[in-house]
Amino acid sequence: MGRRPGAKSPAPTTRLPLVHLASDRPRGVVAAHLRAGRWQKVGYGTYLPVDATPDPAAFDARTLALARVAGVARRLRAPVVFSHVSAALLWGLPLLRTPAHVHVMHPSRASARSDGAIVRHTARLDDDDVRSVAGVRVTSLERTLLDCAAMLAPVAGLVVADAALAAGADPEDVARRAHDAHRARHAVRMRAVVAYADPGAESPYETVSRFVVLRDGLPLPQTQVPVRTHLGTVWSDWGWAEFAVLAEYDGEGKYRGAESATFMAVELNPLPERPLRTACLAPAVPQQPSTRAPRQAGRQSGAGSAARRERGTPDARARAGGADLAQECRTRRGGRARRA
């Protein structure tokens, strides 16, 4: 567990997108803007002005999701706190899947006439669990991490947990809350994700590739492994220094030609005499990561061959991680997915 010097951390959203509400305009005006292509509907009675940016393509999935949050913040009169994946968006944390719903904490349940795009959670919030981001109330980083770890599939929850720790969530507070959450819904899944969260991951795909080896029962890898070269110190995404094995997400694209030769010739401290093995673990469909594709890539690459041979020793068994994550994967497949 470690952070590479100079690594960037996720930053919270500073401003929500400008949106218009249908309730503020005559129906004919709204229809005219839609026909002219000046507005884009993003949610119930919520419209995003297309001419607000010179490049309409800049409205990516996260921008549209944040626009839905802005619309809900303006439409709801009751005091709510944005939570779960909506809070993750506001904190600037990466998500494997952009949420189609807006999640809020509210003491009362939704009525039959409520907006179906809003998911209400009635769990109790302490004052310390509430922060202000981009002018709206949102759950704290620590609470957001725990909520996402409990609600999302393990790999998606781990992506949020890694990023939240990198963004400054207190790991001791998170661990204490997870340990005390005996009766919380999906507490087992939450604790499994929290146990293996690591702020060293610098992208969602680094987390996904690390999740694969944890799920498959390999020893717990170290993130951001420093490697000495004659050009200076370089950093591998993760690996096992004791086995002289390094792993790089998209390593084939990053190290080609002369750069590849340089990388393969580095000394791995503290075992410079042992051969260095590298692996490329990349999902087959980068836009929509799947835990199935990394599993196949991991097997074909042979990245963990040395680790697999060693994991039967007592010390390796003590270091091995991911058994409960694997169990949660099996449980998740047989259960019903929560709305994101």
Secondary structure, DSSP 8 states (H G I E B T S, - for coil): ----TT-------S-----EEGGGS-HHHHHHHHHTTSEEEEETTEEEEGGGSS-GGG--HHHHHHHHHHHHHHH--S--EE-HHHHHHHTT---SS--SSEEEE-SS---TTS-TTEEEE-----GGGEEEETTEEEE-HHHHHHHHHHHS-HHHHHHHHHHHHHHT--HHHHHHHHHH-SSSTTHHHHHHHHHH--TT--SHHHHHHHHHHHHTT-B--EEEEEEEETTEEEEEEEEEGGGTEEEETTHHHHS-HHHHHHHHT-B-TT-TTS--EEEE---SSTTS--SHHHHHHHHHHTTTHHHHHHTTSHHHHHHB--HHHHHHHHHHHHS-----
